[in-house]
Amino acid sequence: MKPDLRPLTGRDTYRSCLLGKQPAEILDTTARERLVAELHALGWTDAEIAAHCRMTTYTTGRIRERLGLAPNFGA
């Protein structure tokens, strides 16, 4: 099976980042914030979000704080 080489649309790009297939840096600021908020709402920690989205924990924490979200603590 040949790989799909079509360019990603905005929705496809977001979904690809949500699934961890692409780094979050390919998203614009608003979409990156939405991604962090969505994963945070699922109970993910900053470290888990950072690893999944290929961001630093510093960047993830900054985005979370900018959104006014309290940190999640892993079990």
MODELLER restraints for C-alpha pairs under 7 A, 6 or more apart:
rsr = mdl.restraints
at = mdl.atoms
rsr.add(forms.Gaussian(group=physical.xy_distance, feature=features.Distance(at['CA:16:A'], at['CA:22:A']), mean=5.69, stdev=0.5))
rsr.add(forms.Gaussian(group=physical.xy_distance, feature=features.Distance(at['CA:17:A'], at['CA:23:A']), mean=5.94, stdev=0.5))
rsr.add(forms.Gaussian(group=physical.xy_distance, feature=features.Distance(at['CA:17:A'], at['CA:24:A']), mean=5.68, stdev=0.5))
rsr.add(forms.Gaussian(group=physical.xy_distance, feature=features.Distance(at['CA:17:A'], at['CA:53:A']), mean=6.55, stdev=0.5))
rsr.add(forms.Gaussian(group=physical.xy_distance, feature=features.Distance(at['CA:18:A'], at['CA:35:A']), mean=6.66, stdev=0.5))
rsr.add(forms.Gaussian(group=physical.xy_distance, feature=features.Distance(at['CA:20:A'], at['CA:52:A']), mean=5.45, stdev=0.5))
rsr.add(forms.Gaussian(group=physical.xy_distance, feature=features.Distance(at['CA:20:A'], at['CA:53:A']), mean=5.84, stdev=0.5))
rsr.add(forms.Gaussian(group=physical.xy_distance, feature=features.Distance(at['CA:23:A'], at['CA:53:A']), mean=5.25, stdev=0.5))
rsr.add(forms.Gaussian(group=physical.xy_distance, feature=features.Distance(at['CA:23:A'], at['CA:54:A']), mean=5.20, stdev=0.5))
rsr.add(forms.Gaussian(group=physical.xy_distance, feature=features.Distance(at['CA:24:A'], at['CA:32:A']), mean=6.23, stdev=0.5))
rsr.add(forms.Gaussian(group=physical.xy_distance, feature=features.Distance(at['CA:24:A'], at['CA:53:A']), mean=5.21, stdev=0.5))
rsr.add(forms.Gaussian(group=physical.xy_distance, feature=features.Distance(at['CA:24:A'], at['CA:54:A']), mean=6.57, stdev=0.5))
rsr.add(forms.Gaussian(group=physical.xy_distance, feature=features.Distance(at['CA:33:A'], at['CA:63:A']), mean=6.27, stdev=0.5))
rsr.add(forms.Gaussian(group=physical.xy_distance, feature=features.Distance(at['CA:36:A'], at['CA:49:A']), mean=6.91, stdev=0.5))
rsr.add(forms.Gaussian(group=physical.xy_distance, feature=features.Distance(at['CA:36:A'], at['CA:64:A']), mean=6.86, stdev=0.5))
rsr.add(forms.Gaussian(group=physical.xy_distance, feature=features.Distance(at['CA:39:A'], at['CA:49:A']), mean=6.70, stdev=0.5))
rsr.add(forms.Gaussian(group=physical.xy_distance, feature=features.Distance(at['CA:43:A'], at['CA:72:A']), mean=6.17, stdev=0.5))
rsr.add(forms.Gaussian(group=physical.xy_distance, feature=features.Distance(at['CA:44:A'], at['CA:72:A']), mean=6.49, stdev=0.5))
rsr.add(forms.Gaussian(group=physical.xy_distance, feature=features.Distance(at['CA:45:A'], at['CA:71:A']), mean=6.91, stdev=0.5))
rsr.add(forms.Gaussian(group=physical.xy_distance, feature=features.Distance(at['CA:45:A'], at['CA:72:A']), mean=4.99, stdev=0.5))
rsr.add(forms.Gaussian(group=physical.xy_distance, feature=features.Distance(at['CA:45:A'], at['CA:73:A']), mean=5.92, stdev=0.5))
rsr.add(forms.Gaussian(group=physical.xy_distance, feature=features.Distance(at['CA:45:A'], at['CA:74:A']), mean=6.20, stdev=0.5))
rsr.add(forms.Gaussian(group=physical.xy_distance, feature=features.Distance(at['CA:46:A'], at['CA:57:A']), mean=5.82, stdev=0.5))
rsr.add(forms.Gaussian(group=physical.xy_distance, feature=features.Distance(at['CA:46:A'], at['CA:60:A']), mean=5.84, stdev=0.5))
rsr.add(forms.Gaussian(group=physical.xy_distance, feature=features.Distance(at['CA:46:A'], at['CA:61:A']), mean=6.07, stdev=0.5))
rsr.add(forms.Gaussian(group=physical.xy_distance, feature=features.Distance(at['CA:47:A'], at['CA:57:A']), mean=5.48, stdev=0.5))
rsr.add(forms.Gaussian(group=physical.xy_distance, feature=features.Distance(at['CA:50:A'], at['CA:56:A']), mean=5.41, stdev=0.5))
rsr.add(forms.Gaussian(group=physical.xy_distance, feature=features.Distance(at['CA:50:A'], at['CA:57:A']), mean=5.26, stdev=0.5))
rsr.add(forms.Gaussian(group=physical.xy_distance, feature=features.Distance(at['CA:50:A'], at['CA:60:A']), mean=5.90, stdev=0.5))
